[in-house]
Amino acid sequence: MAIPRLHADDTLLMVIDIQERLMPTIHGGDDLVATVGVMAEFAQLLEIPTIVTEQYVRGLGRTVAALDAPLGNTRRIEKTRFSGVVPEVLEDLHRHRRPNILICGIEAHVCVLQTTLDLLGAGFVPWLVVDGISGSDRDQIAVAMDRMGRSGAIRTGAMSAIYELLGDANHVRFKEALGLAKRLPRH
């Protein structure tokens, strides 16, 4: 049996609905945004494609401004479905041909859960960046994480994902990546 592993050439980062009007109620919101910012910068550093979704922008606003710089000019895909696996996203996923999808976002028990289940159903391997996923109800986060894990998603932390994607301290981008990893919130 093959053991799932992350490699920079077969991984894509997906940032789900980290939007202005949702953030005030999100458990650990500041740390979440900091973690996602680091992951987005790291993805750019290793040239890992990134997909960003935004749920019902008219009502929930855009992706938080703190992620503008880390995400650069990454296209934002608007949706009204709770799952982020909408036709535009599916087209991007198939175009990039990367089976491993690193997931960050909110809310764990709604959009992240439904996106993860749909990714599994479409044959992708979702990797849940646990310190980059949250929600407004702490009890619901744990239940959602458990369900996604039992369904086949793989849990990882931002630090673990960074080092696994680098693979070697001799990686040409190691020092830059180390600087990013040091910016991750610590508990």
C-alpha positions as CSV (number, residue, x, y, z in Angstrom):
1,M,0.0,0.0,0.0
2,A,1.4,3.4,-1.0
3,I,1.7,5.9,1.8
4,P,0.4,9.3,0.8
5,R,3.1,12.0,0.7
6,L,3.3,15.6,-0.2
7,H,5.6,16.7,-3.1
8,A,5.7,20.2,-4.5
9,D,5.1,19.0,-8.0
10,D,1.8,17.2,-7.2
11,T,0.3,19.5,-4.6
12,L,-2.1,22.5,-4.8
13,L,-3.1,24.9,-2.0
14,M,-6.8,25.6,-1.6
15,V,-7.9,28.6,0.5
16,I,-11.6,28.4,1.4
17,D,-13.8,31.4,2.2
18,I,-11.6,33.4,4.6
19,Q,-13.8,36.5,4.3
20,E,-14.2,39.8,6.1
21,R,-17.6,39.3,7.6
22,L,-17.0,35.8,8.8
23,M,-13.8,36.4,10.7
24,P,-15.1,38.2,13.8
25,T,-16.8,35.0,14.9
26,I,-14.1,32.5,14.0
27,H,-12.3,30.7,16.8
28,G,-8.6,31.7,16.7
29,G,-9.1,33.9,13.7
30,D,-5.9,35.9,14.0
31,D,-3.8,32.8,14.2
32,L,-5.7,31.2,11.3
33,V,-5.1,34.2,9.1
34,A,-1.4,34.2,10.0
35,T,-1.1,30.5,9.2
36,V,-2.9,30.8,5.9
37,G,-0.7,33.8,5.0
38,V,2.4,31.7,5.6
39,M,1.1,28.8,3.6
40,A,0.2,31.1,0.7
41,E,3.6,32.7,0.7
42,F,5.2,29.2,0.9
43,A,3.1,28.0,-2.0
44,Q,4.3,31.0,-4.1
45,L,7.9,30.3,-3.0
46,L,7.7,26.7,-4.3
47,E,5.5,27.6,-7.3
48,I,2.6,25.5,-5.9
49,P,-0.7,26.6,-7.5
50,T,-3.3,28.1,-5.3
51,I,-7.1,28.3,-5.6
52,V,-9.1,30.7,-3.5
53,T,-12.9,30.6,-3.0
54,E,-15.2,33.2,-1.7
55,Q,-18.7,32.4,-0.5
56,Y,-21.5,34.8,-1.4
57,V,-19.3,37.9,-1.6
58,R,-22.2,40.3,-1.6
59,G,-23.2,39.2,1.9
60,L,-19.8,38.1,3.4
61,G,-17.3,40.4,1.7
62,R,-14.0,39.5,0.1
63,T,-11.1,37.6,1.4
64,V,-9.6,39.4,4.3
65,A,-7.1,42.2,3.4
66,A,-4.4,40.6,5.5
67,L,-4.2,37.8,2.8
68,D,-3.9,40.2,-0.2
69,A,-0.1,40.3,-0.2
70,P,0.5,36.6,0.6
71,L,-2.0,35.5,-2.1
72,G,-0.8,38.0,-4.6
73,N,-2.8,38.1,-7.8
74,T,-4.4,34.6,-7.2
75,R,-7.8,34.6,-8.8
76,R,-10.7,34.5,-6.3
77,I,-13.6,32.2,-7.4
78,E,-17.0,33.3,-6.2
79,K,-19.5,30.7,-5.3
80,T,-22.9,30.3,-3.5
81,R,-22.6,26.5,-3.0
82,F,-21.1,25.5,0.3
83,S,-18.7,23.1,-1.4
84,G,-15.8,24.8,-3.1
85,V,-15.9,22.1,-5.8
86,V,-17.8,24.3,-8.3
87,P,-17.2,24.0,-12.0
88,E,-14.5,26.7,-12.2
89,V,-12.6,25.1,-9.4
90,L,-12.9,21.6,-10.9
91,E,-11.6,23.0,-14.2
92,D,-8.6,24.5,-12.4
93,L,-8.0,21.3,-10.5
94,H,-8.0,19.2,-13.6
95,R,-5.8,21.7,-15.5
96,H,-3.1,21.6,-12.8
97,R,-3.2,17.8,-12.6
98,R,-2.2,17.8,-8.9
99,P,-3.9,15.1,-6.8
100,N,-2.9,16.4,-3.4
101,I,-4.9,19.4,-2.2
102,L,-3.7,21.2,0.9
103,I,-6.8,22.8,2.5
104,C,-7.0,25.9,4.6
105,G,-10.2,27.8,5.4
106,I,-13.5,28.3,7.2
107,E,-15.9,27.1,8.3
108,A,-14.7,23.6,9.2
109,H,-18.2,22.2,9.6
110,V,-19.7,23.8,6.5
111,C,-17.6,24.8,3.4
112,V,-14.4,23.0,4.4
113,L,-16.3,19.8,5.2
114,Q,-18.4,19.8,2.0
115,T,-15.4,20.8,-0.2
116,T,-13.3,17.9,1.3
117,L,-16.0,15.3,0.8
118,D,-16.5,16.5,-2.8
119,L,-12.7,16.4,-3.4
120,L,-12.6,12.9,-2.1
121,G,-15.5,12.0,-4.4
122,A,-13.7,13.4,-7.4
123,G,-10.6,11.4,-6.7
124,F,-8.3,14.0,-5.1
125,V,-6.4,13.5,-1.8
126,P,-7.4,16.4,0.6
127,W,-4.8,17.3,3.2
128,L,-6.3,19.3,6.1
129,V,-3.9,21.9,7.4
130,V,-5.4,21.7,10.9
131,D,-4.0,25.0,12.2
132,G,-5.3,26.6,9.0
133,I,-8.9,25.5,9.5
134,S,-11.4,26.8,11.9
135,G,-15.0,27.8,12.5
136,S,-17.3,29.8,14.7
137,D,-18.2,26.9,16.9
138,R,-15.3,25.0,18.5
139,D,-17.4,21.9,19.1
140,Q,-18.3,21.7,15.4
141,I,-14.7,22.0,14.3
142,A,-13.7,18.8,16.1
143,V,-16.7,16.9,14.7
144,A,-16.0,18.1,11.2
145,M,-12.3,17.2,11.4
146,D,-13.2,13.7,12.7
147,R,-15.7,13.2,9.9
148,M,-13.2,14.4,7.2
149,G,-10.5,12.2,8.6
150,R,-12.7,9.1,8.7
151,S,-13.8,9.8,5.2
152,G,-10.2,9.7,3.9
153,A,-8.8,13.2,4.3
154,I,-5.3,13.4,5.8
155,R,-4.6,15.7,8.7
156,T,-1.4,17.7,8.8
157,G,0.0,20.8,10.4
158,A,1.3,23.8,8.5
159,M,4.9,23.2,9.8
160,S,4.7,19.5,8.9
161,A,3.4,20.3,5.4
162,I,6.2,22.9,4.8
163,Y,9.0,20.5,5.8
164,E,7.5,17.6,3.9
165,L,7.1,19.7,0.7
166,L,10.7,20.9,1.0
167,G,11.9,17.3,1.6
168,D,15.6,18.2,2.3
169,A,17.5,20.9,4.1
170,N,19.6,21.3,0.9
171,H,16.5,22.5,-1.0
172,V,17.4,25.7,-2.8
173,R,14.5,27.5,-1.0
174,F,15.1,26.1,2.4
175,K,16.4,29.3,4.1
176,E,13.5,31.3,2.8
177,A,11.0,28.6,3.8
178,L,12.6,28.4,7.3
179,G,11.9,32.2,7.7
180,L,8.3,31.6,6.8
181,A,8.0,28.6,9.1
182,K,9.3,30.7,12.0
183,R,6.3,33.1,11.5
184,L,3.7,30.4,12.1
185,P,1.8,31.0,15.4
186,R,3.0,28.9,18.3
187,H,0.9,27.6,21.1
